[in-house]
Amino acid sequence: MAGVDLPFACDCNVLRGTLLDVSPRNGNRTDCYCHDCRAAEVFAGQPDPAPGPVGIFQTTPDRVRFDAGLDQLAVFSFSETGILRWQAQCCGATLFNTLRRPKIAFAAFRTDRLSDDSPLGPVVTRAFVRKANGKRGHEGFGRSLLGLVSNAGPALITGRWKKTPFFDLQTGTPVREVYVVSAAERAALDLPKR
């Protein structure tokens, strides 16, 4: 299946970009029900998606190009070592999650930033789904893990991991200063359990 380029934008259309050569073969579509993804939305000023999921497409950073409004790109995390959550500071729209190390080529894109998400294919993983016993688990996790390895592995071997808009490769640090959300700020989000 041939990939397609998909334009994306923040809520106010200031920060815009393109996902390049996207298809189900070079990414995994996941619905995440975890508390952290919900908290990230609320912290960013977005509505709590519960009881629905946060939809993401897991791909590699070399497939991300920012076309306008890059000065509005911001990043936060819930800890000094946690996932980086990239957003548009102009309107608060969440856009991407990345890991803290650029060599692990991973970028999880928020699928609701696309006008047409059908080229991404079907959801293959549902993460942190509430089970009948009340605990949370994953559906399709093996396929998601295989997809991550089959995309990030070749990016590491070929050097494609260096094509990232999220990190300064000379320093190995994010291109924006990471705002670490304090425990008090996190607690103040007051999300109901789902």
N, C-alpha and C positions, 0 to 999 in steps of 0.2 A: 504494500500500500504506500503510495507516494505521500510525502508530507506536505503540509500547507503552512503558509505564514498566516498567523492570526494576530490582528491588532488588539491591543488592550488599553484600558485607560482607568484612571482613578475616577471617583464619583463626580468630581467637578471638571474632568477632562483636561486638567493642566499637565499632569504627569501621564505621558503616553509612551507606548512602546509596541514591540512586536515579538511574539513567540515564533521562532524560526523553524521551518521544516518539521512541524509537529504532526505526529501520528501515534496510534497506540503502540507501534513498534519501538518508539524511543521515549516512552514514558508510561506511567501507571496512573490511572484515575482512582482516587481514593476518597471515600467519605469518612471524615473523622468526627467522632462524638466526644473527644476527650475534653476534660475540664480546662486544660491549658489553651486549647484552640478557642473555646468559648470565651475564656477570660481575655485572650488577646483581642478578640473582636470588641468586647465591652470596653477594655482599656483604651482602644483606639477610637472610641466614640461611635462604634457601630452597634446595631442591635444584636442582642443575644440570639444566636441561631436556633437554640433549643426550642422544641425537641428535635429539630432537624439537625443535619450535620453541617460541618464546614467542608465544602467541596474543594479538593486540591488535585492538581496534576503534577506528579513527581517526574522531573526531567533533569537535564543538566544545565548549568549556567551559561554555557556557550550558545544555548538556544534562546537566550534573552537579549534583546536589544532595546535600549531606551531611546526614544526618538525626540521627546520634548519634555521640558519641565524637570530635568534631572536634578536641579537645585532643590526640588521639593522632596527628594528621596530622604527618608529617615529610617532609623532602625532602633528597636528596643528588644529587651530580653527579660525574662523573669528571674534570671540568676546570672552570676558572673561566668558561668560555663554553659548556660542553656542555649537552646535554639535561638537564632537571630530571626526576628520578625520585622520584615521590611514593609514600610507603609509610605503613603503620600502625606506629608505634613500639612499640605494645603487643606485637605478635607478629611484626613484620618483614614482613608481607605487602605485596608490591608491588601498587600499584593503578593508577597513571597515569604517563604521560610527558607533559611539556609542553615547549614551547619557552620561551626566557627572555624573550620579548617578548609581553606580553598582547595587543597589537593583532593578532598573527598567531594567530587563534583555532584552536587545535589542542590536543586532548587525546586521547591514545592510552590506552584502557582495557584492562586485563588481562582477557581473556574468561573465564579460569578462576575469576574471582570471582563468576560468575553460576551459579545453580542450573540455569538453562535458557538456553543461548546461541543457540538456533535462531532467535529473532526477528532476530538480527544478519545472517542470510543466510549464503551460502557464502563461503569464503575466496576473495578476488579477486586477492590479491598474495602472492607468496612472496619474501621478501627475503633476500639473501645465501645463496642456495641453492648448494651445491657442484655445479659442472658437471663433465662428463666429463673436461675438461682439467685438473681440479684447482682451477681458479679459482672465485671466487664471483660470482654475478650475480643478477639479479632476474627474476621471471616476473610479468607483469601490472603492471609499474611504471607504465606510461602511465595505466592505469585508476585506480590509486591516486593519482597526481599530479592527474589530472582531478578526482577526488573531493575531494581536499584543497582545490583551488582553488575548486570549486563550492560548498563549505561555508564555507571561511574568507573568501572574497571577499564574499559577501553579509553575513556577520557583521561585516566591517569597514565596509561601506557603510551598513548599518542601525544600527550601534552595538551590536549584540548581543555583540560582543567584550567589552564592559564588564561583562557578566553572567558573571563568573568567580569561582569560589570559591578560586582559586589565587593571585591577585594583589591587592595593595592598589593601587587605581587612583590614589590621591593621590600615591603615591611611585613607582608603576610597578615595585615590587619584590614578590617572592614573600611570601605571608602567613606563611611560616616561614623561619627562617634556613637558608640552604643549606649543608649539610655537604659540603665538597669533599674527595673521597677522594684521599689522597696517592698518589704513584707507588709508594711502598713498600707501602702497603695493597693497591693494585691488583695489584702483582706477587705479593704473598703469596696471592692467590686461587688461583694455580697451576692454571688450567683446562687440561685436555688439549685439544689441537687436534682439531677434528672436521671 
